[in-house]
Amino acid sequence: MQGTLKKMKTQLGDEQNPAVQYQLPVGDELLPLNDLIGKTLTLTYSGNIFCSSCGKKTKKSYSQGHCFVCMRKLASCDMCIMKPETCHYDQGTCREPQWGEENCMIPHYVYLANTSGLKVGITRHTQIPTRWIDQGATAALPIIRVQTRLQSGLVEVALAEFIADKTNWRNMLKGTQVDVDLLAARDELLPQIQAKLDELAELFGATAVEVLDEKVVEITYPVDTYPSKISSFNFDKEPKVSGVLLGIKGQYLIFDTGVINIRKFGAYEVEVDYSA
């Protein structure tokens, strides 16, 4: 199997298969990964990178799989994607207004999650629960629904004064996070940002911010053994990644030889071999 990588496709587990189900896109093919845990898996980078947007060969990957030209012109690569509170669509300066309409001017959720501990995050309504899985969250709870990405970013910034807004990926991969009562955390945090929520309601309208009463979503990952020490692979330094696949969490493959963030190497051309 050979082709360019994309971030792994995921499906939340159910009663019969409680662990998240993973598939690795390699070119036009999908490789089911859960059944490969405990077996040897090898990914060999060819040295080629093909832009995930225009398909042209590029010497370097920008914004997780783009060439420099596409990185500069695509709205999905703008800084406001990383910092939603800086969304500038309403100023008329969005790189791709139609993309902004479809991805930013739609309902977003502010959530609490347990990744490497308690954190706050945001996601489009269409990315639940994918966003939580990609971050390696073991539990997540939507707490506020807003009308746009900008509004979600402003709420996130307010909450980030009290809790983390980033995941310690090393701790997440060690599986060392402690249990967090997300419902109790929500009840403690919301009063602390009530003034900000009132301000946003006055600025954007009474229906712009909706406080939710949702259930906690528990997430289980297909991991046989968590590593005690994290050593990460980098295709730019070592083209061959090989070892016994011990598990998968977030967008990471966990080998007995180290870990690799598949999302980081989107658009890299690889050959994949695995033991039957």
Wavefront OBJ file of the C-alpha trace (Angstrom):
o trace
v 0.000 0.000 0.000
v 1.505 3.341 -1.062
v 0.218 6.908 -1.201
v 0.006 10.194 0.658
v -1.092 10.264 4.287
v -4.097 12.060 5.710
v -5.181 12.266 9.322
v -6.743 9.061 10.553
v -10.475 8.565 10.172
v -12.217 7.715 13.413
v -15.498 6.335 14.658
v -16.669 6.394 18.251
v -16.945 2.967 19.817
v -20.202 1.252 20.768
v -21.271 -1.491 23.188
v -19.901 -4.269 20.985
v -16.633 -2.449 20.161
v -16.100 0.173 22.872
v -12.753 1.445 21.598
v -12.508 4.111 18.902
v -12.211 2.528 15.455
v -9.330 3.876 13.365
v -8.593 3.847 9.651
v -5.403 5.205 8.074
v -5.887 6.914 4.676
v -3.012 6.021 2.357
v -3.654 7.620 -1.008
v -7.120 6.472 -2.083
v -7.118 3.441 0.226
v -8.115 3.033 3.858
v -6.182 0.722 6.159
v -8.155 -0.539 9.206
v -5.769 -0.233 12.128
v -7.433 -1.728 15.192
v -6.813 -5.296 14.028
v -3.116 -4.509 13.556
v -2.489 -3.772 17.234
v 0.060 -6.279 18.491
v 1.494 -6.726 14.994
v 4.458 -5.182 13.193
v 3.674 -2.076 11.143
v 6.163 -0.223 8.945
v 5.766 3.190 7.295
v 8.511 4.223 4.865
v 8.598 7.826 3.636
v 9.527 8.152 -0.048
v 10.896 11.684 0.274
v 7.953 13.141 -1.674
v 5.319 15.540 -0.361
v 2.268 16.411 -2.463
v 0.158 19.397 -1.392
v -3.134 18.192 0.060
v -4.926 21.088 -1.648
v -3.474 21.537 -5.156
v -1.615 18.221 -5.427
v 1.677 19.797 -6.521
v 4.957 18.424 -5.229
v 6.437 20.564 -2.488
v 9.784 20.414 -0.694
v 8.216 21.349 2.631
v 4.812 20.874 4.230
v 3.032 23.898 5.697
v -0.068 23.836 7.900
v -0.218 20.036 7.968
v 0.149 19.178 4.319
v 0.012 22.312 2.162
v 2.504 23.904 -0.204
v 3.597 27.469 0.551
v 1.261 29.033 -2.027
v -1.839 27.234 -0.726
v -0.866 27.934 2.868
v -0.835 31.649 2.095
v -4.143 31.752 0.231
v -6.450 29.253 1.974
v -8.703 30.438 4.773
v -8.288 27.056 6.465
v -4.603 27.899 6.973
v -5.129 31.394 8.410
v -3.969 32.190 11.938
v -7.577 32.622 13.075
v -8.023 28.860 12.764
v -5.580 28.461 15.650
v -6.906 31.532 17.446
v -10.657 31.707 16.740
v -11.032 34.858 18.837
v -9.180 36.655 15.996
v -11.716 35.638 13.306
v -12.027 38.581 10.934
v -14.856 37.450 8.663
v -17.120 40.282 9.810
v -14.408 42.743 8.776
v -14.632 41.573 5.178
v -11.039 40.318 5.104
v -11.590 36.546 5.075
v -9.336 34.873 2.492
v -12.270 32.784 1.220
v -15.647 34.269 2.194
v -17.615 31.216 1.056
v -15.388 28.934 3.126
v -15.906 31.263 6.064
v -19.677 31.084 5.624
v -19.585 27.281 5.580
v -17.087 26.719 8.396
v -16.999 29.761 10.679
v -20.444 31.353 10.466
v -22.127 28.201 11.758
v -22.890 26.853 15.255
v -19.871 26.063 17.410
v -19.600 24.365 20.778
v -17.392 25.230 23.703
v -16.525 22.058 25.600
v -14.616 20.736 28.565
v -12.478 17.644 28.103
v -10.073 15.417 29.956
v -7.013 14.931 27.759
v -3.896 15.301 29.897
v -6.164 16.882 32.520
v -9.026 19.375 32.391
v -9.035 21.647 29.338
v -11.379 23.866 27.367
v -11.800 23.698 23.613
v -14.093 24.617 20.748
v -15.385 22.759 17.735
v -17.901 23.048 14.941
v -21.089 21.106 15.561
v -20.157 18.883 12.602
v -16.886 17.830 14.297
v -18.406 16.233 17.394
v -16.993 13.792 18.527
v -14.145 13.779 15.981
v -12.428 16.787 17.564
v -12.417 15.145 20.983
v -10.977 11.908 19.616
v -8.256 13.759 17.693
v -7.155 15.369 20.952
v -7.072 12.073 22.809
v -9.823 13.059 25.240
v -11.090 10.279 27.488
v -14.187 12.318 28.348
v -15.818 15.440 26.928
v -18.765 17.665 27.748
v -20.304 20.402 25.557
v -21.170 23.302 27.863
v -22.031 26.260 25.603
v -23.443 26.591 22.095
v -22.800 29.778 20.095
v -23.613 30.971 16.598
v -20.134 31.568 15.145
v -16.473 30.610 15.496
v -15.563 34.093 16.720
v -18.037 33.833 19.579
v -16.709 30.424 20.587
v -13.186 31.802 20.640
v -14.188 34.654 22.917
v -15.825 32.224 25.354
v -12.776 29.950 25.223
v -10.444 32.834 26.048
v -12.601 33.684 29.064
v -12.463 30.096 30.340
v -8.740 29.811 29.616
v -8.121 32.271 32.427
v -9.067 29.452 34.822
v -8.140 26.187 33.062
v -5.798 24.981 30.318
v -6.678 25.351 26.651
v -3.939 23.007 25.402
v -3.162 19.329 25.808
v 0.111 18.033 27.205
v 0.472 15.447 24.457
v 3.219 13.524 26.238
v 1.068 12.967 29.313
v -1.901 12.162 27.088
v 0.098 9.389 25.411
v 1.310 8.007 28.741
v -2.307 7.591 29.822
v -1.498 9.279 33.124
v -4.364 11.773 33.310
v -6.454 11.619 36.473
v -10.233 11.342 36.531
v -11.995 14.701 36.167
v -15.610 15.395 37.112
v -16.567 17.465 34.073
v -20.061 18.231 35.349
v -18.672 19.635 38.593
v -16.046 21.591 36.637
v -18.768 23.084 34.437
v -20.843 24.131 37.438
v -17.816 25.766 39.037
v -16.568 27.552 35.900
v -19.752 28.979 34.398
v -20.433 31.454 37.247
v -16.874 32.716 36.890
v -17.462 33.795 33.283
v -21.097 34.901 33.621
v -20.170 38.558 33.148
v -18.443 37.687 29.861
v -21.435 35.644 28.689
v -23.737 38.573 29.478
v -21.436 40.868 27.526
v -21.506 38.568 24.489
v -25.298 38.270 24.659
v -25.563 42.044 24.647
v -23.098 42.337 21.774
v -24.402 39.542 19.528
v -28.001 39.107 20.686
v -29.793 37.250 23.462
v -29.844 33.959 21.513
v -26.152 34.023 20.564
v -24.987 32.173 23.676
v -26.804 29.088 24.954
v -25.676 27.292 28.110
v -26.180 23.549 27.696
v -27.181 20.688 29.962
v -25.558 17.727 28.222
v -24.249 14.347 29.313
v -20.552 13.510 29.498
v -19.254 11.497 26.535
v -16.773 8.800 27.590
v -14.146 7.734 25.028
v -12.033 4.559 25.058
v -8.957 4.049 22.875
v -7.460 0.868 21.416
v -4.252 0.802 23.455
v -2.699 -2.423 24.775
v 0.258 -0.730 26.485
v 0.992 2.923 27.200
v 4.660 3.976 26.942
v 6.423 5.110 30.110
v 8.812 7.243 28.051
v 7.842 9.137 24.906
v 10.156 9.060 21.894
v 8.655 10.601 18.755
v 9.379 9.722 15.143
v 9.966 12.397 12.496
v 9.921 11.469 8.811
v 12.090 14.509 8.008
v 14.901 12.992 10.078
v 14.271 9.265 9.715
v 12.265 7.981 6.712
v 11.406 4.607 8.215
v 9.039 4.079 11.138
v 8.658 0.490 12.238
v 7.724 -1.529 15.288
v 4.983 -3.444 17.017
v 1.826 -1.324 17.126
v 0.852 -1.078 20.806
v -2.104 1.257 20.392
v -3.657 4.361 18.898
v -4.750 7.507 20.688
v -5.628 10.915 19.333
v -3.841 11.061 15.989
v -0.848 9.125 17.293
v 0.310 5.626 16.469
v 2.010 4.122 19.531
v 4.778 1.621 18.727
v 7.102 -0.290 21.024
v 9.827 1.828 19.381
v 8.226 5.279 19.671
v 5.199 7.325 18.612
v 4.261 9.268 15.485
v 1.692 12.012 14.969
v 0.021 11.085 11.677
v -1.691 14.459 11.363
v 1.681 16.226 11.425
v 2.786 14.334 8.322
v -0.286 14.784 6.158
v 0.588 14.839 2.426
v 3.784 12.815 2.961
v 4.030 9.887 0.529
v 4.664 6.597 2.319
v 4.711 2.880 1.692
v 2.910 0.855 4.354
v 3.740 -2.742 5.213
v 2.275 -4.844 7.991
v 2.349 -8.417 9.195
v -0.780 -10.473 8.516
l 1 2 3 4 5 6 7 8 9 10 11 12 13 14 15 16 17 18 19 20 21 22 23 24 25 26 27 28 29 30 31 32 33 34 35 36 37 38 39 40 41 42 43 44 45 46 47 48 49 50 51 52 53 54 55 56 57 58 59 60 61 62 63 64 65 66 67 68 69 70 71 72 73 74 75 76 77 78 79 80 81 82 83 84 85 86 87 88 89 90 91 92 93 94 95 96 97 98 99 100 101 102 103 104 105 106 107 108 109 110 111 112 113 114 115 116 117 118 119 120 121 122 123 124 125 126 127 128 129 130 131 132 133 134 135 136 137 138 139 140 141 142 143 144 145 146 147 148 149 150 151 152 153 154 155 156 157 158 159 160 161 162 163 164 165 166 167 168 169 170 171 172 173 174 175 176 177 178 179 180 181 182 183 184 185 186 187 188 189 190 191 192 193 194 195 196 197 198 199 200 201 202 203 204 205 206 207 208 209 210 211 212 213 214 215 216 217 218 219 220 221 222 223 224 225 226 227 228 229 230 231 232 233 234 235 236 237 238 239 240 241 242 243 244 245 246 247 248 249 250 251 252 253 254 255 256 257 258 259 260 261 262 263 264 265 266 267 268 269 270 271 272 273 274 275 276
